[in-house]
């Protein structure tokens, strides 16, 4: 049983507000690009499962041919292999097209390394769709678990996991293969090691194109317009009070009045 | 904007940069202001730094190190001091002033005996050169080491020693031939717990308050002869070569301070308004920002130059001194300007810049004052100073052998 972990290269969260509509439209972002923070949890889980169950791990990302920073980061953290899907494969397409290409890439990895588990973060900090992994599960025809907070065990062709939902948590058992999106509670992502950094910096990452994956871009949904939200005017209120308790009580009242809590 | 990191560093270096800055932002910055306020040492960071390999970053893997190069040491120093000088100082003292001298001057037996525990953080180490009456004038030190059979008997006092009260290994300098000035100094490795060795913490520092600074007292401490580093009388040369290592980290760290001051000042200047517009649109604010950027660009290049020479195994005393002198003075200017840009808020510890200003005042004093570096540079340029080959030069970085 081996693992593919889906990752995306996204702008540093702190720099997201600086990105212009033109940059977003063209894809030429003038920002520091990093491994999507939500995907770091998936990468960490893949490495941890590799240690626990002796499986191989492959990070799969879709992007331009030179967009390998996120993959290198995953390698530096400890993922064993990396694969880039040229985003020309899904050019002009939507999330469904991206899922199609990524599912094909997972199958491609599976030809060499019997993949039975796909891990992904819950969403990307730039696109925010949160549906790619579901599309991949659909395209692969595999079961899907979302918001997983712990992978308890993998044995006898089955995986046991804990899932969080609003107001509770459940433990589920699913047959392999399965696609899982992980919640941030699942682990604490490690920093890359120096050994991992050396390996990552020397790695040559294979790029798969349309001919390799045998998929054609679909474009059911297209951008017709793109704009940035208005900058919200924020007003600051200082809560006064004679004691910490009084200030806290007044703050709680104010938050309730505004229906924040 | 093209930076030195884009032009001069490898992909490996840039991955190190990201990792080290992530560590600083996630682990150091959330806690360091409180430690500074309380004058407390952030003990909780040491295991994390050790686990990541910071404490032995540029030691070969065969001695337990991470096997990275000297530029990587500079990058980690820069990133750590982006958060606070105290954390960078820990690496500088432990690694550059203790472990690297053993790597450079030690016997093979000493390297195999001492370095692994230093690289993995099991032992934390410091460097004792300065005395109550001897700072820049190293030859004036008063500590004495007298040979008795297979041991040396050490007595004396060391002052302003970073990590004095935290370390369990001490590299100290004492005179074995008091009548021979600098040529009579020898270097010794001491262990906490040895009879006659005591340490304490100095209070009331202006800056670098989250670092431990203290004193070491030696009352007839018996040191086995195999704990002497280098030959008898070689201590002055060892001490000076140590400074080549440590000054590099100080210079690189100062680049981190300048970067921090720019980041905080730009953010503040774009948000804070006066006279109906962001203060970033006032030309005198822009002048200070431009000065910081100029200093950052120069500082990055000086650090890269010194680090590259170190990687090549080329003697770099002049270049490292220049980098240390320029970068620490530039960091002090940047921090001063950053406080000015922040106005009254900058004068409060609500923002980081006042802490950087206090910290940078120590950086222009330790590891050779700016005045010492001025004299050194003048002497080099006037042909009055020349570096002679060392018996044990620092080895060039060899990725195959070190990893």
Interface residues (C-beta under 8 A of the other chain):
Chain A: X34 X72 X73 X76 X191 X192 X193 X194 X195 X197 X198 X200 X201 X202
Chain B: X10 X11 X12 X15 X16 X18 X19 X22 X23 X52 X53 X57 X66 X67 X68 X72 X403
